[in-house]
Amino acid sequence: EVRLVESGGGLVQVGQSMRLTCTASGFPLDDYALGWFRQAPGKEREGVASITIGDGTTYYSDSVKGRFTISRDNDKNTAYLQMNSLKPEDTAAYFCAVRERVITPAHIVGSMGLEREYDYWGQGTQVTVSS
C-alpha cells in the first residue's frame, strides 16, 4: 500500500522550533520530488518548500525562507521539514506530497508545481503556534 504519513505537529510557542516528518511506505521516496504544503483555516493551501530528486535542489516560499529547512533521508524513506522561529501565521495543517515528474515547467507555474501533478499526499499534521 502506498502511503505518506506526516508526524511531529503540535502546539508550540512563538519563536520555538518544530520538526515535521513525512514517512513514505510502499514506494521508494528517492524516485519522487517532495513538497510540503500547508493550509490555514479559511485559506487556500499553499506550497512552502520542495526538494527535487537527485541533486536535492530546494525551494522555499518567501513566507518561510530563512526559517524552514526541507531535507530527505532516502535510506529511511523519510523527509523532514525543520521549522525555526515559528510565528502565529505558521499555524496550519501541514501536508507532504510527492510527484514522480514535472509536467508543467517551473518557469510557468513556479517551483512547487501544480498540486494536481502530485501523485500522493499525506493526511496532514496540525501545527499551532501560540503567542
PyMOL commands that set and color helices and strands:
alter all, ss='L'
color gray80, all
select helices_A, chain A and resi 29-31+74-76+88-90+106-109+115-117
alter helices_A, ss='H'
color red, helices_A
select strands_A, chain A and resi 3-7+10-13+18-25+33-39+46-51+58-60+68-73+78-83+92-99+120-121+125-130
alter strands_A, ss='S'
color yellow, strands_A
deselect
rebuild
show_as cartoon
